[in-house]
Amino acid sequence: MSIVFLPILFIHSMRAYNHVKIANMDGGILEPSLYSLKALAILDNDGNRLLAKYYDDTFPTAKEQKAFEKNLFNKTHRANAEIIMFEGMTCVYKSNVDLFFYVVGSSNENELILASVLNCFYDSISQILRKNVEKRALLDNMDAVFLATDEICDGGIILEADPNAVVQKVAVRNDDIPLGEQTVAQQLTKKLEVLQSAKEQIKWSLLK
């Protein structure tokens, strides 16, 4: 997967960030890194995992990851804030209906960058789910949601911060899936879109 260009403002922010040395709590100097994210996750309103991707070895086992997710959920599901410091990490999050979206970075990570990723993460999935951001719709579209997550971040490196670009790439990648692996609904949707496009072309040709 190749790294694509981010929006200009976001690129400038990353460039400025990558040229600044950060002092840690012990007074040492930390060199900036392209590896901005530790994890992306979506939990339901009981704190159960629906999607989670970890990009380093902070939580090397599935048991440790699920324990972290449960503790993070307990800390945030009734809070009004959108950002917390938790277990030495910076976590930004938002919720809608019965879903909680999380982006996790190091304690030294730029909060604006994490917030940009969170907004892209949420808005991309909102578009994929046609703004019906709730658990059942998410489970019905998990293939596309996983593709969107991979388009946003790969190995902890932010690839994309524009939700429209993410959704377009997911659509292209879905077109590459063999018909046998697509759902009936996906196939019908594509056929309806083709039919609608054909109707529009006929209408405009008659008006000329």
N, C-alpha and C positions, 0 to 999 in steps of 0.2 A: 504493500500500500504506500503510495507516494504522498509526501506532505504537500498540501495545497496552500495557496495564498489565503491569508485571513483578511478580514476587512481592514482598510488602511489605518483607522484609529487603533484597532487592536494590535496591528503589527507595530505601530509606533510605540504603543505601551510596552509590548514585549521587548522591543529594541532598547528602550530606556531602562526597562527592568534588568535586561541581560547585561547592561553596562554598569550596573551598580553593585558594589560589594555590600553584603549584608552582615551586620554585626549580630552575633547570637547572644544569648543570655549570659554566657560565660566571658563575654568580651572578645571572643575570637572572631575571625572573619570567615564568612561562608561565601563560596563562589556560587553565583546563580547557575541554574541548570535548566535545560529544556524539559527535563522530566518533572513536570509541574504537578501531576496528579498522583495520588495514592490509590484512590478508589472512586468509582461511580456506583450508585445503588438506588434501587427502587424497592420500598417496603410497603406492605399493606397496612391497614389501620390496626392490625394486631401485632405489628412488628415483624411479620414473617417476610422472608426474602422472596421477591418476584424476579429481580435481576440484580446481580452484583458482579463487578469486575474489579479485581485488585491488580495493581501495577508494580508492586514491589513486595518484599518479603517481611513487611511489618507484621502481617498476620499470615504465617506460612501454611497453616492448616485450615481445613473447612470448619473445624470446631472453633478455632480462635476467631475466624471471620464471623461466624454466626453469633458468637458471644459478643463481639464488638458491635454488630448490627443491633442486637437486642438492647445492649446498654445505651447505644446512641439513640435508638427509638425512645427508650424510657426517659432519656434526658430531654428530648426535643418535642415529643408529640403533643405536649400541653403548653409548650413555650410560645411566646409571641415573637421572639427574636428570629432572625433569618441567618444568623451566623453565631457559632460558638467555638470556643477552644475546648477540645475534648480529648483526653488521653494524650496530650502533647501534640495534637493536630488541629488544623483549622478546618471546620466543617461548615459549609453553607447548605441551606436546604429550603424547600418549599413544599407545601401540601395542597392537594385538591381532592375533595370528596373522600375517597378511601385509599389514596396513594400518597406516599412521602418520597420525594426525590432528594438525593444527597450527592454532593461533590466534596471529596476529602483531599486536602493537601497538607503539606508539612506546616509546622507552626510558623515558619518564616515565609510562607507563600503569600504572594500579593492577593489580597482579598478581592480586589476588582477583577482580577483574572479569573479567580474561582467563581465569582458571581456571573461573569460573562459565560463561562462554561455551563453553569447551572441554568441560565436563561436559555441557552441554545439547546441543552438537554431537554428541558421541559417543553419549549416551544416546538421543537422538532417532533416530539412524541405527540403533542397536542394536534399538530397538523396531520400526522399519520393516523391518529384516532378521530380525525374530523371534529376536533374540539370536545369530544366525549371522553374526557380524561378520567376514567374510573377503571377499577380492577378488571371487570369482565371484558371491557373493550380491549384493555391491555393484553390480557391472556389470549384473546382471539387474534392478536396481531404481533405475537412475540417475535416471529421471524424478522419482521420489519423493524421492530424496536431494537433487536440485537444488532442489525445492520447499521441502524442510526448511531448506536453507541460506538461501534467500531469506526464510523466515519468521523466522530467527534474526537476520539482519543485512541491512540495506539501505543501500548507499552508505557503509558504515563505521559506521552508527548501529545500536546493539543494539536489536532490537525485542522479543525474547523470550528468557527464560532458563529457562523451564519446559519440559522435553522432552515432557511429556504434552500441553501446549497446542499445541506445535509439531506433534506427530503428528496431533492432532485436526484442525488446520487443513489439513494435507497431505491427510487423508482427504476433507475437504470439497472441496478444490480438485480432487482426482482425480475426484470425482463430476461435476465440471463439464466434464471432458474428453469429447469425443464418442466414441461407442463404437468408431468406426473407428480411433481413435488409442490405444485401450487395448489391452493385451496380452490374449490369450486367457485366460491365467492370472488376470489381474485380473478379467475378466468372470466366470469360473467361481467365483472366490473370493467375489465379491459374491452370486452366485446361491446358493451354499452357505450363506452367512451369512443370506440371506433365508429359505431353506428351514429352517434351524435355528431361526430366530426364530419361524417359523410353527408348527413342531413344539412349541416351548415354549408358545406361546399355546394350542394345542389341548390340550396336557396339562393346563395350569392350568384351562382351561374345563371339562374333564371331571372334575377334582377338586372343583370347586365344588358 
